[in-house]
Amino acid sequence: MRKIKIILGSGSAVKFDAVSAACRSCFNQTHYDLSGDSVRSGQAEQPIGLSAMYNGALARAKGAAKVHSDAIAIGIENGITVSLDENVFIDLAVIVVLTRTRKIVTTSQGIEIPGEFVDKTEKRGFGKTTVGQIIAEELGGDPADPHKTLLEGKSSREKILEEAVLLALNQLKPSDFYLE
């Protein structure tokens, strides 16, 4: 049986598990082959703004596509958006899916991040510290999943990413698939 080849441009277990769950929902499990490859985003450790998130996700997808030119490539980049008129910070992810024929871009749902955590991250430096690290230090939990901590276990970064990746995968057409 022919399989759809999918490569995630990340070594993150949370991102891989989210993409895997989205693939299970979108494709029959026997019809796809998912793998991951660590690809640098070219962004700060804590991306700020939609442009940084988009550029990071695109770089990850393109990096994965270079190594695996016969696969659908997925890039995911989480970051923080900043409101211009208020001190409101939203964490969300940009997802980029590259196929042989096109590019699909989606975002995840966002959650509000208390400004105190963003301020402390900024003081340490966005280039080397994430808001998730600060939240984990102060409230506990996994620095890779501050969503679960802030949402008191009602949701998680993995679940939020799964829904966003599924939205992107549901836009695929048969002509987008690389089959082995």
Biotite code that builds the C-alpha atoms (Angstrom):
import biotite.structure as struc

atoms = struc.array([
    struc.Atom([0.000, 0.000, 0.000], chain_id="A", res_id=1, res_name="MET", atom_name="CA", element="C"),
    struc.Atom([1.262, 3.479, -0.842], chain_id="A", res_id=2, res_name="ARG", atom_name="CA", element="C"),
    struc.Atom([1.919, 5.841, 2.045], chain_id="A", res_id=3, res_name="LYS", atom_name="CA", element="C"),
    struc.Atom([1.918, 9.610, 2.386], chain_id="A", res_id=4, res_name="ILE", atom_name="CA", element="C"),
    struc.Atom([5.316, 10.734, 3.663], chain_id="A", res_id=5, res_name="LYS", atom_name="CA", element="C"),
    struc.Atom([5.283, 13.524, 6.226], chain_id="A", res_id=6, res_name="ILE", atom_name="CA", element="C"),
    struc.Atom([8.276, 15.180, 7.883], chain_id="A", res_id=7, res_name="ILE", atom_name="CA", element="C"),
    struc.Atom([8.124, 17.558, 10.836], chain_id="A", res_id=8, res_name="LEU", atom_name="CA", element="C"),
    struc.Atom([10.916, 20.116, 10.971], chain_id="A", res_id=9, res_name="GLY", atom_name="CA", element="C"),
    struc.Atom([11.396, 19.838, 14.723], chain_id="A", res_id=10, res_name="SER", atom_name="CA", element="C"),
    struc.Atom([12.848, 17.552, 17.354], chain_id="A", res_id=11, res_name="GLY", atom_name="CA", element="C"),
    struc.Atom([10.229, 18.620, 19.922], chain_id="A", res_id=12, res_name="SER", atom_name="CA", element="C"),
    struc.Atom([8.338, 15.679, 21.414], chain_id="A", res_id=13, res_name="ALA", atom_name="CA", element="C"),
    struc.Atom([5.290, 17.888, 22.055], chain_id="A", res_id=14, res_name="VAL", atom_name="CA", element="C"),
    struc.Atom([5.176, 18.998, 18.410], chain_id="A", res_id=15, res_name="LYS", atom_name="CA", element="C"),
    struc.Atom([5.780, 15.455, 17.124], chain_id="A", res_id=16, res_name="PHE", atom_name="CA", element="C"),
    struc.Atom([3.001, 14.031, 19.302], chain_id="A", res_id=17, res_name="ASP", atom_name="CA", element="C"),
    struc.Atom([0.628, 16.804, 18.159], chain_id="A", res_id=18, res_name="ALA", atom_name="CA", element="C"),
    struc.Atom([1.382, 16.155, 14.480], chain_id="A", res_id=19, res_name="VAL", atom_name="CA", element="C"),
    struc.Atom([1.066, 12.407, 15.011], chain_id="A", res_id=20, res_name="SER", atom_name="CA", element="C"),
    struc.Atom([-2.377, 12.823, 16.593], chain_id="A", res_id=21, res_name="ALA", atom_name="CA", element="C"),
    struc.Atom([-3.472, 15.160, 13.784], chain_id="A", res_id=22, res_name="ALA", atom_name="CA", element="C"),
    struc.Atom([-2.284, 12.636, 11.181], chain_id="A", res_id=23, res_name="CYS", atom_name="CA", element="C"),
    struc.Atom([-4.226, 9.846, 12.908], chain_id="A", res_id=24, res_name="ARG", atom_name="CA", element="C"),
    struc.Atom([-7.349, 12.013, 12.691], chain_id="A", res_id=25, res_name="SER", atom_name="CA", element="C"),
    struc.Atom([-6.755, 13.055, 9.092], chain_id="A", res_id=26, res_name="CYS", atom_name="CA", element="C"),
    struc.Atom([-5.358, 9.876, 7.520], chain_id="A", res_id=27, res_name="PHE", atom_name="CA", element="C"),
    struc.Atom([-5.848, 6.181, 8.004], chain_id="A", res_id=28, res_name="ASN", atom_name="CA", element="C"),
    struc.Atom([-2.920, 5.185, 10.209], chain_id="A", res_id=29, res_name="GLN", atom_name="CA", element="C"),
    struc.Atom([-1.640, 2.745, 7.595], chain_id="A", res_id=30, res_name="THR", atom_name="CA", element="C"),
    struc.Atom([-1.566, 5.416, 4.896], chain_id="A", res_id=31, res_name="HIS", atom_name="CA", element="C"),
    struc.Atom([1.107, 7.754, 6.224], chain_id="A", res_id=32, res_name="TYR", atom_name="CA", element="C"),
    struc.Atom([4.666, 7.658, 7.469], chain_id="A", res_id=33, res_name="ASP", atom_name="CA", element="C"),
    struc.Atom([5.614, 10.463, 9.886], chain_id="A", res_id=34, res_name="LEU", atom_name="CA", element="C"),
    struc.Atom([9.148, 11.335, 10.904], chain_id="A", res_id=35, res_name="SER", atom_name="CA", element="C"),
    struc.Atom([10.824, 14.286, 12.554], chain_id="A", res_id=36, res_name="GLY", atom_name="CA", element="C"),
    struc.Atom([14.056, 16.090, 11.830], chain_id="A", res_id=37, res_name="ASP", atom_name="CA", element="C"),
    struc.Atom([15.528, 18.796, 14.077], chain_id="A", res_id=38, res_name="SER", atom_name="CA", element="C"),
    struc.Atom([15.572, 21.987, 12.036], chain_id="A", res_id=39, res_name="VAL", atom_name="CA", element="C"),
    struc.Atom([16.525, 25.382, 13.421], chain_id="A", res_id=40, res_name="ARG", atom_name="CA", element="C"),
    struc.Atom([13.968, 28.138, 13.058], chain_id="A", res_id=41, res_name="SER", atom_name="CA", element="C"),
    struc.Atom([16.471, 30.978, 12.829], chain_id="A", res_id=42, res_name="GLY", atom_name="CA", element="C"),
    struc.Atom([14.435, 32.844, 15.472], chain_id="A", res_id=43, res_name="GLN", atom_name="CA", element="C"),
    struc.Atom([15.091, 33.818, 19.080], chain_id="A", res_id=44, res_name="ALA", atom_name="CA", element="C"),
    struc.Atom([14.444, 31.204, 21.739], chain_id="A", res_id=45, res_name="GLU", atom_name="CA", element="C"),
    struc.Atom([11.246, 33.164, 22.482], chain_id="A", res_id=46, res_name="GLN", atom_name="CA", element="C"),
    struc.Atom([9.845, 34.487, 19.189], chain_id="A", res_id=47, res_name="PRO", atom_name="CA", element="C"),
    struc.Atom([7.891, 37.733, 19.497], chain_id="A", res_id=48, res_name="ILE", atom_name="CA", element="C"),
    struc.Atom([5.302, 38.699, 16.890], chain_id="A", res_id=49, res_name="GLY", atom_name="CA", element="C"),
    struc.Atom([3.540, 36.921, 14.048], chain_id="A", res_id=50, res_name="LEU", atom_name="CA", element="C"),
    struc.Atom([6.339, 37.653, 11.574], chain_id="A", res_id=51, res_name="SER", atom_name="CA", element="C"),
    struc.Atom([8.903, 35.866, 13.734], chain_id="A", res_id=52, res_name="ALA", atom_name="CA", element="C"),
    struc.Atom([6.546, 32.909, 14.231], chain_id="A", res_id=53, res_name="MET", atom_name="CA", element="C"),
    struc.Atom([5.740, 32.683, 10.518], chain_id="A", res_id=54, res_name="TYR", atom_name="CA", element="C"),
    struc.Atom([9.390, 32.986, 9.492], chain_id="A", res_id=55, res_name="ASN", atom_name="CA", element="C"),
    struc.Atom([10.390, 30.343, 12.043], chain_id="A", res_id=56, res_name="GLY", atom_name="CA", element="C"),
    struc.Atom([7.679, 27.900, 10.931], chain_id="A", res_id=57, res_name="ALA", atom_name="CA", element="C"),
    struc.Atom([8.540, 28.476, 7.274], chain_id="A", res_id=58, res_name="LEU", atom_name="CA", element="C"),
    struc.Atom([12.264, 27.932, 7.949], chain_id="A", res_id=59, res_name="ALA", atom_name="CA", element="C"),
    struc.Atom([11.510, 24.671, 9.762], chain_id="A", res_id=60, res_name="ARG", atom_name="CA", element="C"),
    struc.Atom([9.258, 23.425, 6.950], chain_id="A", res_id=61, res_name="ALA", atom_name="CA", element="C"),
    struc.Atom([11.769, 24.446, 4.253], chain_id="A", res_id=62, res_name="LYS", atom_name="CA", element="C"),
    struc.Atom([14.637, 22.844, 6.185], chain_id="A", res_id=63, res_name="GLY", atom_name="CA", element="C"),
    struc.Atom([12.727, 19.584, 6.480], chain_id="A", res_id=64, res_name="ALA", atom_name="CA", element="C"),
    struc.Atom([11.747, 19.732, 2.798], chain_id="A", res_id=65, res_name="ALA", atom_name="CA", element="C"),
    struc.Atom([15.402, 20.149, 1.745], chain_id="A", res_id=66, res_name="LYS", atom_name="CA", element="C"),
    struc.Atom([16.378, 16.927, 3.466], chain_id="A", res_id=67, res_name="VAL", atom_name="CA", element="C"),
    struc.Atom([13.170, 15.072, 2.572], chain_id="A", res_id=68, res_name="HIS", atom_name="CA", element="C"),
    struc.Atom([12.100, 16.508, -0.787], chain_id="A", res_id=69, res_name="SER", atom_name="CA", element="C"),
    struc.Atom([9.602, 13.703, -1.332], chain_id="A", res_id=70, res_name="ASP", atom_name="CA", element="C"),
    struc.Atom([7.581, 14.418, 1.840], chain_id="A", res_id=71, res_name="ALA", atom_name="CA", element="C"),
    struc.Atom([4.962, 16.870, 2.971], chain_id="A", res_id=72, res_name="ILE", atom_name="CA", element="C"),
    struc.Atom([6.963, 19.180, 5.257], chain_id="A", res_id=73, res_name="ALA", atom_name="CA", element="C"),
    struc.Atom([5.539, 20.755, 8.397], chain_id="A", res_id=74, res_name="ILE", atom_name="CA", element="C"),
    struc.Atom([7.005, 23.619, 10.399], chain_id="A", res_id=75, res_name="GLY", atom_name="CA", element="C"),
    struc.Atom([5.625, 24.857, 13.710], chain_id="A", res_id=76, res_name="ILE", atom_name="CA", element="C"),
    struc.Atom([6.765, 27.930, 15.626], chain_id="A", res_id=77, res_name="GLU", atom_name="CA", element="C"),
    struc.Atom([5.193, 29.069, 18.892], chain_id="A", res_id=78, res_name="ASN", atom_name="CA", element="C"),
    struc.Atom([5.615, 32.631, 20.050], chain_id="A", res_id=79, res_name="GLY", atom_name="CA", element="C"),
    struc.Atom([4.077, 35.602, 21.764], chain_id="A", res_id=80, res_name="ILE", atom_name="CA", element="C"),
    struc.Atom([2.006, 38.319, 20.119], chain_id="A", res_id=81, res_name="THR", atom_name="CA", element="C"),
    struc.Atom([1.888, 41.728, 21.733], chain_id="A", res_id=82, res_name="VAL", atom_name="CA", element="C"),
    struc.Atom([-1.089, 44.091, 21.676], chain_id="A", res_id=83, res_name="SER", atom_name="CA", element="C"),
    struc.Atom([-0.121, 47.624, 20.678], chain_id="A", res_id=84, res_name="LEU", atom_name="CA", element="C"),
    struc.Atom([-2.710, 49.376, 22.833], chain_id="A", res_id=85, res_name="ASP", atom_name="CA", element="C"),
    struc.Atom([-2.663, 47.245, 25.979], chain_id="A", res_id=86, res_name="GLU", atom_name="CA", element="C"),
    struc.Atom([-0.261, 45.091, 27.925], chain_id="A", res_id=87, res_name="ASN", atom_name="CA", element="C"),
    struc.Atom([-1.847, 41.884, 26.546], chain_id="A", res_id=88, res_name="VAL", atom_name="CA", element="C"),
    struc.Atom([0.284, 38.923, 25.458], chain_id="A", res_id=89, res_name="PHE", atom_name="CA", element="C"),
    struc.Atom([-1.076, 35.922, 23.558], chain_id="A", res_id=90, res_name="ILE", atom_name="CA", element="C"),
    struc.Atom([0.853, 32.688, 23.003], chain_id="A", res_id=91, res_name="ASP", atom_name="CA", element="C"),
    struc.Atom([0.026, 30.943, 19.754], chain_id="A", res_id=92, res_name="LEU", atom_name="CA", element="C"),
    struc.Atom([1.702, 28.946, 17.025], chain_id="A", res_id=93, res_name="ALA", atom_name="CA", element="C"),
    struc.Atom([2.032, 29.365, 13.289], chain_id="A", res_id=94, res_name="VAL", atom_name="CA", element="C"),
    struc.Atom([1.936, 26.161, 11.257], chain_id="A", res_id=95, res_name="ILE", atom_name="CA", element="C"),
    struc.Atom([3.347, 25.980, 7.718], chain_id="A", res_id=96, res_name="VAL", atom_name="CA", element="C"),
    struc.Atom([2.742, 22.917, 5.545], chain_id="A", res_id=97, res_name="VAL", atom_name="CA", element="C"),
    struc.Atom([4.722, 22.653, 2.315], chain_id="A", res_id=98, res_name="LEU", atom_name="CA", element="C"),
    struc.Atom([3.700, 20.230, -0.403], chain_id="A", res_id=99, res_name="THR", atom_name="CA", element="C"),
    struc.Atom([4.958, 19.754, -3.911], chain_id="A", res_id=100, res_name="ARG", atom_name="CA", element="C"),
    struc.Atom([2.285, 22.138, -5.159], chain_id="A", res_id=101, res_name="THR", atom_name="CA", element="C"),
    struc.Atom([1.632, 24.722, -2.466], chain_id="A", res_id=102, res_name="ARG", atom_name="CA", element="C"),
    struc.Atom([2.012, 26.227, 0.984], chain_id="A", res_id=103, res_name="LYS", atom_name="CA", element="C"),
    struc.Atom([-0.685, 26.083, 3.678], chain_id="A", res_id=104, res_name="ILE", atom_name="CA", element="C"),
    struc.Atom([-0.482, 28.411, 6.692], chain_id="A", res_id=105, res_name="VAL", atom_name="CA", element="C"),
    struc.Atom([-2.632, 28.224, 9.834], chain_id="A", res_id=106, res_name="THR", atom_name="CA", element="C"),
    struc.Atom([-2.404, 29.368, 13.420], chain_id="A", res_id=107, res_name="THR", atom_name="CA", element="C"),
    struc.Atom([-3.344, 27.739, 16.668], chain_id="A", res_id=108, res_name="SER", atom_name="CA", element="C"),
    struc.Atom([-5.769, 29.090, 19.193], chain_id="A", res_id=109, res_name="GLN", atom_name="CA", element="C"),
    struc.Atom([-4.034, 31.493, 21.519], chain_id="A", res_id=110, res_name="GLY", atom_name="CA", element="C"),
    struc.Atom([-3.958, 31.763, 25.274], chain_id="A", res_id=111, res_name="ILE", atom_name="CA", element="C"),
    struc.Atom([-3.225, 34.880, 27.275], chain_id="A", res_id=112, res_name="GLU", atom_name="CA", element="C"),
    struc.Atom([0.120, 34.945, 29.035], chain_id="A", res_id=113, res_name="ILE", atom_name="CA", element="C"),
    struc.Atom([0.291, 37.120, 32.163], chain_id="A", res_id=114, res_name="PRO", atom_name="CA", element="C"),
    struc.Atom([2.557, 40.102, 31.484], chain_id="A", res_id=115, res_name="GLY", atom_name="CA", element="C"),
    struc.Atom([4.707, 39.417, 34.536], chain_id="A", res_id=116, res_name="GLU", atom_name="CA", element="C"),
    struc.Atom([6.068, 36.256, 32.878], chain_id="A", res_id=117, res_name="PHE", atom_name="CA", element="C"),
    struc.Atom([6.796, 38.058, 29.610], chain_id="A", res_id=118, res_name="VAL", atom_name="CA", element="C"),
    struc.Atom([8.545, 40.868, 31.515], chain_id="A", res_id=119, res_name="ASP", atom_name="CA", element="C"),
    struc.Atom([10.758, 38.385, 33.406], chain_id="A", res_id=120, res_name="LYS", atom_name="CA", element="C"),
    struc.Atom([11.580, 36.572, 30.158], chain_id="A", res_id=121, res_name="THR", atom_name="CA", element="C"),
    struc.Atom([12.515, 39.844, 28.495], chain_id="A", res_id=122, res_name="GLU", atom_name="CA", element="C"),
    struc.Atom([14.827, 40.734, 31.400], chain_id="A", res_id=123, res_name="LYS", atom_name="CA", element="C"),
    struc.Atom([16.683, 37.431, 30.965], chain_id="A", res_id=124, res_name="ARG", atom_name="CA", element="C"),
    struc.Atom([16.668, 37.859, 27.201], chain_id="A", res_id=125, res_name="GLY", atom_name="CA", element="C"),
    struc.Atom([14.250, 36.516, 24.601], chain_id="A", res_id=126, res_name="PHE", atom_name="CA", element="C"),
    struc.Atom([17.247, 35.116, 22.739], chain_id="A", res_id=127, res_name="GLY", atom_name="CA", element="C"),
    struc.Atom([17.978, 32.562, 25.436], chain_id="A", res_id=128, res_name="LYS", atom_name="CA", element="C"),
    struc.Atom([14.875, 32.171, 27.629], chain_id="A", res_id=129, res_name="THR", atom_name="CA", element="C"),
    struc.Atom([11.249, 31.251, 26.962], chain_id="A", res_id=130, res_name="THR", atom_name="CA", element="C"),
    struc.Atom([8.123, 32.310, 28.781], chain_id="A", res_id=131, res_name="VAL", atom_name="CA", element="C"),
    struc.Atom([7.528, 28.584, 29.372], chain_id="A", res_id=132, res_name="GLY", atom_name="CA", element="C"),
    struc.Atom([10.768, 28.351, 31.336], chain_id="A", res_id=133, res_name="GLN", atom_name="CA", element="C"),
    struc.Atom([9.762, 31.254, 33.577], chain_id="A", res_id=134, res_name="ILE", atom_name="CA", element="C"),
    struc.Atom([6.259, 29.845, 34.131], chain_id="A", res_id=135, res_name="ILE", atom_name="CA", element="C"),
    struc.Atom([7.700, 26.422, 35.017], chain_id="A", res_id=136, res_name="ALA", atom_name="CA", element="C"),
    struc.Atom([10.126, 27.988, 37.504], chain_id="A", res_id=137, res_name="GLU", atom_name="CA", element="C"),
    struc.Atom([7.402, 29.983, 39.230], chain_id="A", res_id=138, res_name="GLU", atom_name="CA", element="C"),
    struc.Atom([4.323, 27.763, 38.940], chain_id="A", res_id=139, res_name="LEU", atom_name="CA", element="C"),
    struc.Atom([5.767, 24.335, 38.183], chain_id="A", res_id=140, res_name="GLY", atom_name="CA", element="C"),
    struc.Atom([4.941, 22.164, 35.220], chain_id="A", res_id=141, res_name="GLY", atom_name="CA", element="C"),
    struc.Atom([6.746, 21.482, 31.976], chain_id="A", res_id=142, res_name="ASP", atom_name="CA", element="C"),
    struc.Atom([8.588, 24.431, 30.383], chain_id="A", res_id=143, res_name="PRO", atom_name="CA", element="C"),
    struc.Atom([7.643, 22.997, 26.963], chain_id="A", res_id=144, res_name="ALA", atom_name="CA", element="C"),
    struc.Atom([3.946, 23.118, 27.934], chain_id="A", res_id=145, res_name="ASP", atom_name="CA", element="C"),
    struc.Atom([3.123, 26.267, 29.919], chain_id="A", res_id=146, res_name="PRO", atom_name="CA", element="C"),
    struc.Atom([-0.371, 26.028, 28.420], chain_id="A", res_id=147, res_name="HIS", atom_name="CA", element="C"),
    struc.Atom([-1.199, 23.043, 30.609], chain_id="A", res_id=148, res_name="LYS", atom_name="CA", element="C"),
    struc.Atom([-0.046, 24.907, 33.707], chain_id="A", res_id=149, res_name="THR", atom_name="CA", element="C"),
    struc.Atom([-1.890, 28.135, 32.884], chain_id="A", res_id=150, res_name="LEU", atom_name="CA", element="C"),
    struc.Atom([-5.042, 26.248, 31.864], chain_id="A", res_id=151, res_name="LEU", atom_name="CA", element="C"),
    struc.Atom([-4.868, 24.102, 35.004], chain_id="A", res_id=152, res_name="GLU", atom_name="CA", element="C"),
    struc.Atom([-4.750, 20.874, 33.004], chain_id="A", res_id=153, res_name="GLY", atom_name="CA", element="C"),
    struc.Atom([-7.932, 21.603, 31.023], chain_id="A", res_id=154, res_name="LYS", atom_name="CA", element="C"),
    struc.Atom([-5.930, 21.669, 27.787], chain_id="A", res_id=155, res_name="SER", atom_name="CA", element="C"),
    struc.Atom([-2.296, 21.478, 26.720], chain_id="A", res_id=156, res_name="SER", atom_name="CA", element="C"),
    struc.Atom([0.113, 22.790, 24.124], chain_id="A", res_id=157, res_name="ARG", atom_name="CA", element="C"),
    struc.Atom([-0.031, 19.395, 22.407], chain_id="A", res_id=158, res_name="GLU", atom_name="CA", element="C"),
    struc.Atom([-3.824, 19.499, 22.105], chain_id="A", res_id=159, res_name="LYS", atom_name="CA", element="C"),
    struc.Atom([-3.815, 23.094, 20.873], chain_id="A", res_id=160, res_name="ILE", atom_name="CA", element="C"),
    struc.Atom([-1.138, 22.273, 18.267], chain_id="A", res_id=161, res_name="LEU", atom_name="CA", element="C"),
    struc.Atom([-2.948, 19.088, 17.218], chain_id="A", res_id=162, res_name="GLU", atom_name="CA", element="C"),
    struc.Atom([-6.074, 21.075, 16.366], chain_id="A", res_id=163, res_name="GLU", atom_name="CA", element="C"),
    struc.Atom([-4.085, 23.655, 14.372], chain_id="A", res_id=164, res_name="ALA", atom_name="CA", element="C"),
    struc.Atom([-2.122, 21.023, 12.434], chain_id="A", res_id=165, res_name="VAL", atom_name="CA", element="C"),
    struc.Atom([-5.340, 19.124, 11.704], chain_id="A", res_id=166, res_name="LEU", atom_name="CA", element="C"),
    struc.Atom([-6.823, 22.334, 10.295], chain_id="A", res_id=167, res_name="LEU", atom_name="CA", element="C"),
    struc.Atom([-3.857, 22.605, 7.928], chain_id="A", res_id=168, res_name="ALA", atom_name="CA", element="C"),
    struc.Atom([-3.902, 18.907, 6.955], chain_id="A", res_id=169, res_name="LEU", atom_name="CA", element="C"),
    struc.Atom([-7.626, 19.058, 6.213], chain_id="A", res_id=170, res_name="ASN", atom_name="CA", element="C"),
    struc.Atom([-6.814, 21.583, 3.475], chain_id="A", res_id=171, res_name="GLN", atom_name="CA", element="C"),
    struc.Atom([-4.634, 19.076, 1.598], chain_id="A", res_id=172, res_name="LEU", atom_name="CA", element="C"),
    struc.Atom([-5.788, 17.762, -1.768], chain_id="A", res_id=173, res_name="LYS", atom_name="CA", element="C"),
    struc.Atom([-4.793, 14.421, -3.339], chain_id="A", res_id=174, res_name="PRO", atom_name="CA", element="C"),
    struc.Atom([-2.450, 16.276, -5.734], chain_id="A", res_id=175, res_name="SER", atom_name="CA", element="C"),
    struc.Atom([-0.461, 17.506, -2.701], chain_id="A", res_id=176, res_name="ASP", atom_name="CA", element="C"),
    struc.Atom([0.566, 14.024, -1.578], chain_id="A", res_id=177, res_name="PHE", atom_name="CA", element="C"),
    struc.Atom([3.936, 12.450, -2.154], chain_id="A", res_id=178, res_name="TYR", atom_name="CA", element="C"),
    struc.Atom([3.378, 8.727, -2.254], chain_id="A", res_id=179, res_name="LEU", atom_name="CA", element="C"),
    struc.Atom([6.053, 6.088, -1.782], chain_id="A", res_id=180, res_name="GLU", atom_name="CA", element="C"),
])
